[in-house]
Amino acid sequence: MLTCFTSDKSQKIIPITVLSQETLPQWLSQQTPLTRQWLAATQFNQEPNQVRLLPNSTGEIERVIYCVEDKKNNWRLGHLPFYLPPGVYQLDQTNEDDAIAWGLGAYQFTRYKQAKRQAAILYLPASLLSSITPIIESLYFVRDCINTPTEEMGPSELAVLASSLAKQYGAIFRECVGDNLLKENYPLIHAVGRASDDPPRLLDLRWGNAKHPKVTLVGKGVCFDTGGLDIKSSSHMLLMKKDMAGAAHVLGLARMIMSLKLPICLRVLIPAVENVISGNAYRPGDILKSRKGLTVEIGNTDAEGRVILADALTEAASENPDLLIDISTLTGAARIALGTDLPAIFSHHDELVQAVIKEGEQCNDLMWRLPLYAPYREYLNSPIADINNNASEPYGGAITAALFLNDFVPTTIPWLHIDMMAWNLRTRPGRPQGGEAMTLRALLAYLQYLSA
């Protein structure tokens, strides 16, 4: 339940006026001398991101004034839930994007630490509240999953979470665990995860009517990544609980689809593993046969995400879905190229990727297209196998990782590959430090269009 919103009008509601640098002078000219004097005394000017609390004659808050640089920046209201004193507030004009920004700004991860205070509450009409609740709750779900340490979000716990989600929405769930992965021909997933005492598995959720457009989501579920025998440094290992963010994202998107009852035939596939070190860990130089039949030389055990995704994508492609999307925290190279805020998106299908990017621009859920540049495929050549999981050149790492996956997806299938950070390094309006849901509002908007 979202405690940062209410539709109850019986309590005292404090109005919020949001002004831009352009509209502030005209608004000021229409105010009483007392209001103008108060704002002048508190040095309120046209600088952006200023908040002022206007008192009434008894000293209570009568109105909140918020000056922003750009009223089109949907994140701006995410600043207010913990800046304003506890109470109930109402925007002069409220739209869905503003309400979502407020909700995301009110998020707190309280599994291990008590909240310092309750977020300020925003009044919304009941119809608007009901439409945004499934979206915000699903984004909270994704953040919670990423923020939870592996001790309580390993492969088996991730399976329980997916199973519970399936039960909640009447979906069908099954998992293939441990050595059964070999029996059912998922050798790459098994190889990467076999060293853990929490066995590797493939999670498989199905929901919807087979007559509707078939959408398959694949999420990287590396619940912790030590790097394997090519072990990471301690500083690079510190955030590796978030390496299952792709799995969290596809479950979060599935939650949106199911809660909104979109006319979609949905399938979710999550290869869930821990990439750890033991006597039976897979090794650099191993040659593994994939579900597709291609042999993979392991050039680096820390390039494990693409290895497990290869088997899952092969299974996903076997049903020829109308749309195939995989989401992963796949490469540091994508972060070097685009920074931490911009997920990279790859596709052979120009109209598809352009439409998704456009939806993201409209809701400020941005991503950036990188090319599937075919000449770089030679960097993945192996003299003794069909493909190497590690490029021979250090350049264009996000592209070569995408090209590795490309070998396991037929070009006839509309496919999106998204490589993201899924983590906020610092707190900003609407985006607290920690796990972050990225691209999901854009993808949901596109799926709503696709299924309309």
C-alpha positions in Angstrom: 0.0 0.0 0.0 1.3 3.4 -1.0 1.3 5.6 2.2 2.6 8.7 0.3 -0.8 9.2 -1.4 -4.4 9.8 -0.2 -7.8 10.3 -1.9 -9.3 11.5 1.4 -10.4 15.1 1.2 -11.6 15.3 4.9 -8.1 16.3 6.2 -6.4 19.6 5.9 -4.8 19.9 2.4 -2.0 22.4 1.7 -1.8 23.5 -1.9 1.5 23.5 -3.9 2.2 25.9 -6.7 4.9 24.9 -9.1 6.5 27.8 -11.0 9.1 27.9 -13.6 11.7 30.6 -14.0 9.6 32.0 -16.8 6.2 32.1 -15.0 7.5 33.3 -11.6 7.5 37.1 -12.4 3.9 37.1 -13.6 2.8 35.1 -10.7 4.5 37.4 -8.2 2.9 40.4 -9.8 -0.5 39.0 -8.9 0.2 38.3 -5.2 -0.5 40.5 -2.2 2.1 42.8 -0.8 2.4 40.6 2.2 3.2 37.5 0.1 5.8 39.4 -2.0 7.4 40.9 1.1 7.7 37.4 2.7 9.2 35.9 -0.4 11.7 38.8 -0.7 12.6 38.5 3.0 13.4 34.8 2.5 15.5 35.6 -0.6 13.2 33.8 -3.0 14.2 34.6 -6.6 14.3 32.9 -10.0 17.0 30.4 -9.1 15.6 26.9 -9.7 14.7 24.3 -7.1 13.7 26.7 -4.4 10.9 25.8 -2.0 9.1 28.3 0.3 6.4 27.7 2.8 4.0 30.6 2.9 2.4 31.0 6.4 -1.1 32.2 7.2 -1.9 34.7 10.0 -1.6 32.0 12.7 1.7 30.7 11.5 0.5 27.5 9.8 1.6 26.6 6.3 -0.9 28.1 3.9 0.8 27.3 0.6 4.0 25.8 -0.8 5.8 27.6 -3.6 8.3 25.6 -5.7 10.3 27.2 -8.4 11.8 24.8 -10.9 14.1 25.2 -13.9 12.0 23.2 -16.3 8.4 22.2 -15.6 8.8 19.4 -18.2 11.3 17.7 -15.9 9.2 15.0 -14.4 11.7 14.3 -11.7 11.4 17.7 -10.0 8.6 16.7 -7.6 10.6 13.8 -6.3 12.4 16.4 -4.2 9.3 17.2 -2.1 8.2 14.1 -0.1 11.1 14.4 2.3 11.7 18.1 2.0 8.2 19.2 3.1 7.0 18.8 6.7 4.7 15.8 7.3 1.2 16.6 6.1 -1.2 16.3 3.1 -0.5 18.4 0.0 -2.1 18.9 -3.3 -0.7 20.2 -6.6 -2.5 23.1 -8.3 -2.3 20.8 -11.4 -1.6 17.1 -11.2 -0.7 14.7 -14.0 0.4 11.1 -14.0 4.1 11.9 -14.4 4.1 14.3 -11.5 2.4 11.7 -9.3 4.8 9.0 -10.2 7.8 11.4 -9.5 6.3 12.1 -6.1 5.9 8.4 -5.4 9.4 7.5 -6.5 10.7 10.3 -4.3 8.9 8.9 -1.3 10.6 5.5 -1.6 12.5 4.1 1.3 14.2 0.7 1.7 13.3 -0.3 5.2 13.9 -4.0 5.3 16.9 -3.6 7.7 16.6 0.0 9.0 13.6 1.8 10.3 12.5 4.8 8.3 13.5 8.1 9.8 10.2 9.7 9.1 7.1 9.3 6.9 7.0 11.0 3.6 4.7 13.9 3.0 1.4 12.8 1.5 0.1 13.9 -1.9 -3.7 14.1 -2.4 -4.8 12.5 -5.7 -8.2 11.9 -7.2 -9.2 8.3 -6.8 -9.1 7.6 -10.5 -5.5 8.9 -10.9 -4.4 7.0 -7.8 -5.8 3.7 -9.0 -4.0 4.1 -12.4 -0.5 4.9 -11.0 -0.5 2.5 -8.1 0.4 -0.6 -10.1 3.2 1.3 -11.7 4.7 2.7 -8.6 4.3 -0.5 -6.6 6.1 -2.4 -9.4 9.0 0.1 -9.4 9.2 -0.2 -5.6 9.3 -4.0 -6.1 12.3 -3.7 -8.5 14.2 -1.4 -6.2 13.5 -3.6 -3.2 14.8 -6.7 -5.1 18.0 -5.0 -6.1 18.7 -3.5 -2.7 18.3 -6.8 -0.9 21.6 -8.6 -0.2 22.3 -12.0 -1.7 22.0 -13.6 1.7 18.2 -13.1 1.3 18.0 -12.8 -2.5 20.0 -15.8 -3.9 18.7 -18.0 -6.7 16.4 -20.0 -4.5 14.9 -16.8 -2.9 14.5 -15.3 -6.3 12.6 -18.4 -7.4 10.3 -18.0 -4.4 9.7 -14.4 -5.3 8.8 -15.3 -8.9 6.6 -18.1 -7.7 4.7 -15.8 -5.3 4.2 -13.3 -8.1 2.8 -16.0 -10.4 0.4 -17.1 -7.7 -0.7 -13.6 -7.0 -1.7 -13.0 -10.6 -2.8 -16.5 -11.6 0.3 -17.2 -13.8 1.9 -20.6 -14.4 5.4 -21.0 -12.8 8.0 -23.7 -13.1 11.7 -23.9 -12.4 14.4 -26.2 -13.7 17.0 -26.6 -10.9 20.5 -28.0 -10.5 21.5 -31.1 -12.6 18.0 -31.0 -14.2 19.4 -28.1 -16.2 21.7 -30.7 -17.9 18.8 -33.1 -18.5 16.7 -30.4 -20.1 19.6 -29.0 -22.1 20.6 -25.7 -20.4 24.3 -26.5 -20.1 25.6 -22.9 -20.0 23.3 -21.9 -17.1 24.4 -25.0 -15.2 28.1 -24.4 -15.8 28.1 -20.8 -14.5 26.1 -21.6 -11.4 27.3 -25.1 -10.4 29.9 -23.9 -7.9 27.4 -22.3 -5.6 25.7 -24.2 -2.7 22.5 -22.5 -3.9 21.9 -24.4 -7.2 21.5 -22.7 -10.5 18.1 -22.7 -12.1 15.9 -21.4 -14.9 12.7 -19.7 -13.8 9.8 -19.8 -16.2 6.6 -17.8 -15.8 3.7 -17.8 -18.2 0.5 -15.6 -18.2 -2.2 -14.5 -20.5 -4.2 -15.6 -23.5 -2.3 -17.4 -26.3 -4.4 -15.4 -28.9 -2.8 -12.1 -27.8 0.6 -10.8 -28.9 3.3 -13.0 -27.5 5.9 -11.0 -25.5 8.8 -12.8 -23.9 11.1 -11.2 -21.3 14.5 -12.5 -20.4 16.3 -11.2 -17.3 19.9 -11.8 -16.1 19.7 -13.3 -12.7 23.2 -13.4 -11.4 22.4 -13.0 -7.7 26.0 -12.4 -6.8 29.1 -12.1 -9.1 32.5 -12.7 -7.6 33.9 -12.9 -11.1 34.5 -16.6 -10.7 38.1 -17.8 -11.1 38.8 -14.5 -12.9 37.9 -12.9 -9.5 36.9 -9.3 -9.1 38.7 -6.9 -6.7 36.8 -6.2 -3.5 35.8 -2.8 -4.6 34.3 -4.1 -7.9 32.6 -6.9 -5.9 30.9 -4.6 -3.4 27.8 -3.8 -5.5 27.4 -7.3 -7.1 24.2 -8.0 -5.2 22.7 -5.9 -8.0 23.8 -8.2 -10.8 20.4 -9.8 -10.7 18.8 -6.4 -11.6 17.8 -7.7 -15.0 15.7 -10.4 -13.3 14.2 -7.8 -11.0 13.3 -5.7 -14.0 11.6 -8.4 -16.0 9.6 -9.4 -12.9 8.7 -5.8 -12.3 7.5 -5.3 -15.9 5.6 -8.6 -15.7 3.9 -7.3 -12.5 2.8 -4.2 -14.3 1.5 -6.2 -17.3 -0.4 -8.6 -15.1 -1.8 -6.0 -12.7 -3.0 -3.8 -15.5 -4.4 -6.9 -17.3 -2.8 -6.0 -20.7 -3.9 -8.2 -23.5 -0.5 -9.9 -23.9 0.6 -13.5 -23.9 3.5 -13.2 -21.5 6.5 -15.4 -20.8 9.3 -14.5 -18.4 12.6 -16.5 -18.4 15.3 -15.9 -15.7 18.5 -17.8 -15.6 19.3 -17.5 -11.8 22.8 -18.3 -10.6 25.6 -17.3 -8.3 29.0 -16.9 -10.0 31.3 -18.1 -7.2 34.5 -20.1 -6.7 34.6 -23.7 -5.7 36.4 -26.9 -6.8 33.9 -27.4 -9.6 33.7 -23.8 -10.8 33.9 -23.4 -14.5 37.3 -22.3 -15.8 38.9 -20.0 -18.3 39.6 -22.1 -21.4 36.7 -24.4 -20.9 34.6 -25.2 -24.0 30.9 -25.4 -23.3 28.2 -26.6 -25.6 25.1 -24.3 -25.6 21.4 -25.1 -25.8 21.5 -23.9 -29.4 24.4 -26.3 -30.2 27.1 -23.6 -30.6 30.3 -24.2 -28.7 31.5 -21.4 -26.4 35.1 -20.9 -25.3 35.3 -19.3 -21.9 37.8 -16.5 -22.3 36.8 -14.9 -18.9 34.6 -16.3 -16.2 33.6 -12.7 -15.3 31.8 -12.5 -18.6 29.2 -14.9 -17.2 26.0 -12.9 -17.8 26.0 -13.3 -21.5 26.7 -17.0 -21.1 23.6 -17.8 -19.1 21.5 -15.4 -21.2 22.5 -17.4 -24.3 20.6 -20.5 -23.2 17.6 -18.5 -22.0 17.5 -16.5 -25.3 17.7 -19.7 -27.3 14.6 -21.1 -25.4 12.8 -17.8 -25.8 13.4 -17.6 -29.5 12.2 -21.2 -30.0 8.6 -19.9 -29.7 9.0 -17.1 -32.2 7.6 -14.3 -29.9 6.2 -11.1 -31.4 8.6 -9.3 -29.2 11.6 -10.5 -27.2 13.3 -8.2 -24.6 16.3 -9.1 -22.5 17.4 -6.8 -19.7 20.7 -7.1 -17.8 23.5 -5.4 -16.0 25.8 -6.8 -18.6 28.9 -4.6 -19.1 30.9 -1.9 -17.4 31.7 -0.8 -20.9 28.1 0.5 -21.4 28.6 2.6 -18.2 31.9 4.0 -19.5 30.2 4.9 -22.8 27.0 6.4 -21.5 27.4 6.9 -17.7 25.2 5.4 -15.0 21.9 7.1 -15.9 21.5 6.1 -19.6 20.9 2.4 -20.3 22.1 1.2 -23.6 19.6 -0.4 -26.0 20.4 -2.5 -29.0 18.2 -3.9 -31.8 18.3 -4.8 -35.5 14.7 -3.5 -35.8 14.8 0.3 -36.3 11.1 1.1 -36.0 10.9 -0.9 -32.8 13.8 0.6 -31.0 12.9 4.2 -32.2 9.4 3.7 -30.8 10.6 2.6 -27.4 13.1 5.4 -27.2 10.4 7.9 -28.1 8.1 6.6 -25.3 11.0 7.0 -22.9 11.6 10.6 -23.9 7.9 11.3 -23.2 8.0 10.0 -19.7 11.6 10.9 -18.9 12.7 7.3 -18.8 15.6 7.6 -21.1 17.9 5.2 -22.9 20.4 5.5 -25.8 20.8 3.3 -28.8 24.2 1.7 -29.5 24.9 -0.2 -32.7 25.1 -3.9 -33.3 28.2 -3.2 -35.4 28.8 -6.5 -37.3 32.6 -6.0 -38.0 33.3 -6.2 -34.2 31.9 -9.8 -34.3 35.4 -11.0 -35.3 36.7 -10.1 -31.8 34.6 -13.0 -30.5 36.2 -15.6 -32.8 37.8 -18.6 -31.3 40.3 -21.0 -33.0 38.7 -24.0 -31.2 35.0 -23.1 -30.7 32.2 -21.3 -32.4 32.5 -18.2 -30.2 34.4 -16.9 -27.3 32.6 -15.2 -24.4 35.4 -12.6 -24.1 36.4 -10.2 -26.9 40.0 -10.2 -28.0 40.0 -6.4 -28.0 39.1 -4.2 -25.0 37.2 -1.7 -27.1 33.5 -1.5 -27.7 32.8 -4.0 -24.9 29.0 -3.2 -24.7 28.7 -3.9 -28.4 30.7 -7.1 -28.4 28.6 -8.4 -25.5 25.5 -7.6 -27.5 26.9 -9.3 -30.6 27.6 -12.4 -28.5 23.9 -12.5 -27.6 23.0 -11.8 -31.2 24.3 -15.2 -32.2 21.5 -16.8 -30.2 18.6 -14.7 -31.5 17.3 -15.1 -35.1 17.2 -11.7 -36.9 13.6 -12.4 -37.8 12.5 -12.0 -34.2 11.9 -8.4 -33.0 14.5 -8.2 -30.2 15.6 -5.5 -27.8 18.7 -5.9 -25.7 19.0 -3.5 -22.8 22.3 -3.1 -20.8 21.9 -0.9 -17.7 23.4 0.2 -14.4 20.2 -0.2 -12.3 21.8 1.7 -9.4 21.9 5.3 -8.3 25.3 6.2 -7.0 23.9 9.3 -5.2 20.5 10.6 -4.1 18.7 13.0 -6.4 15.0 14.1 -6.7 12.9 10.9 -7.1 16.1 8.7 -7.3 17.5 7.8 -3.9 20.9 6.1 -3.7 20.6 2.4 -4.3 18.8 0.1 -6.7 16.9 1.7 -9.5 14.2 0.6 -12.0 15.2 1.9 -15.5 13.4 1.8 -18.8 10.3 0.1 -17.4 7.9 3.0 -17.8 9.0 3.4 -21.4 8.6 -0.3 -22.1 5.2 -0.4 -20.4 4.0 2.5 -22.5 5.2 0.8 -25.7 3.5 -2.5 -24.7 0.3 -0.6 -24.0 0.5 0.8 -27.5 1.4 -2.6 -28.9 -1.6 -4.3 -27.3 -4.2 -1.6 -27.9 
